[in-house]
Amino acid sequence: MAVEGRDIYNLTAGELAIDTPLYIQAEVGKTLHLNKYTPVAGLSELRANIAMKARTFYHQDWIESANVVVTAGVKPALYAALMAIINPGDEVIVPVPAWVSYHSLIELAGGVVVEVALSDSFDLDVNAVGAKITTRTKAIIINSPHNPTGSIFSQMSMEKMVDLLRDKAVTVIADDIYSKLVYDPEFVSIGSYDFDKLVIVNGFSKSQALTGWRIGYLIGEKEIAQAVANLLSHTMGNASVPSQQAALAALAQNDVPQALPQLIKQRQLVVEGLMRIPRLKYHLPGGAFYVFLNIRDITVDSAKWCEELLVKKGVALVPGEAFSAPGFARLSFVADEATLLKALALMSEFVRGD
Ligand code: PLP
């Protein structure tokens, strides 16, 4: 529709709008002559730096270089982790709503997805998780800040989860991709808790505006890290050299993501606009850059609702069906202020039926 000349207000972005930060461009520019394979698990300097930062960030003394595998983004890290952990038919618990790729990644690895709904306030429902654990349960994927809700899971629910999983052979896979995009000071990463079996996946995509560079990493016990590296050695190989250099540059900057102050303003603008639209319910996101709209007072057919919103008003959201949550729609506030304001005005008209 945009190509046909329609004004489209696109609130579907899953990535920052800014270019590659200049300090990363400058550092990587100095290393473009480097063209050789690196160790499959990544440059030793990068693994050491990731381990050092992670020890502090997660308060986990056991993390060393040997626990780290650098990957071409979080997706291959998740896929390799699932391949390493589960056998065909094993169950993996996924709190829903959930990011679109978990189901496919689990099924590609031969596993069976077991969905557990988040609570109404988008927190982990630990009792519901407990009710779904069987002898086949091998892992649970926990993502906080959470896509698509922007929620950060409460410390109380995480502590209950530690108790629930104690002495169980269930690996917590912490998808921490949004862990640097946080607005709520209450946030504590899942990776900081004392789970018996923990794998952390994280990366530079979302916080450092490096989505297209494809660079992330996995942290796990040595056997898992080794199994993941073995798998990658025959499939994807090492993450690209410039991207590993970009990650080194990003780690050398010990600051909050450049984009955070702007995102805070955009979040504010969006929630103020949404407050004025009746029948749309939402929770203030504590992290990431999404607001998950509850449109159940209007319809549960969010796919149809989003399509009509797009066709009639030119506003694009992602329908909740994509996240196993009909009756919801994801709004990404990675857009300039003029676009956000116009989109909110058009959404308001649409909900009123104008
Ligand atoms: N995990 C979550 C929750 C995401 O939202 C995304 C991207 O949208 C990813 C993982 C994928 O990250 P990457 O681009 O580093 O593969």
Residues whose N, C-alpha, C, O or C-beta is under 5 A from the ligand:
A	BS01	PLP	G14 G73 V74 K75 W99 N143 N147 D175 I177 G203 S205 T211 I215 G216
